[in-house]
Amino acid sequence: HLAEKIDAQFRAEWFDDSQGTRTGIDTNYAEVTLGVNWYPTKFLEIRPEIRGDFAGKPAFGVDGRNDHHSQLTGGISAMLKF
């Protein structure tokens, strides 16, 4: 716990698509995600996060162009508990 109503989260993953059968690109992939869980009330949880994806070869891009080794994304979700 960071505080009474705030928790931190961290996640890391690694994937070896050695023949490109899952992604079409034969390389290693890794990702790290950092986020917080905020509980403003007993029945509401708000969870913003930021995620970095990394590849050994260019595997990310726009309009089908795989010209980047990494990408950064962010998101937020909310959960109502009843």
Residue pairs with C-beta under 8 A, 6 or more apart in sequence:
1 7
2 8
2 36
5 38
5 39
5 40
6 36
6 37
6 38
6 39
7 36
7 37
7 39
8 34
8 35
8 36
8 37
9 33
9 34
9 35
9 36
9 37
9 47
9 49
10 32
10 33
10 34
11 31
11 32
11 33
12 30
12 31
12 32
12 33
13 30
13 31
14 28
14 29
14 30
15 22
15 28
15 29
15 30
16 28
16 29
17 23
17 25
17 26
17 27
17 28
17 29
18 26
19 26
20 26
20 27
23 29
23 59
25 55
25 57
25 59
25 66
26 57
27 55
27 56
27 57
27 59
28 55
28 56
29 53
29 54
29 55
29 56
29 59
30 53
30 54
30 55
31 51
31 52
31 53
31 54
32 51
32 52
33 49
33 50
33 51
33 52
34 49
34 50
34 51
35 47
35 48
35 49
35 50
36 47
36 48
36 49
37 45
37 46
37 47
38 45
38 46
38 47
38 48
39 45
40 46
42 81
43 80
43 81
43 82
44 78
44 79
44 80
44 81
45 78
45 79
45 81
46 76
46 77
46 78
47 76
47 77
47 78
47 79
48 74
48 75
48 76
49 74
49 75
49 76
50 72
50 73
50 74
51 72
51 73
51 74
51 75
52 70
52 71
52 72
53 60
53 70
53 71
53 72
53 73
54 69
54 70
55 69
55 70
56 69
57 66
57 69
58 66
58 67
58 68
58 69
59 66
59 68
59 69
60 66
60 68
60 69
60 70
60 71
61 67
61 68
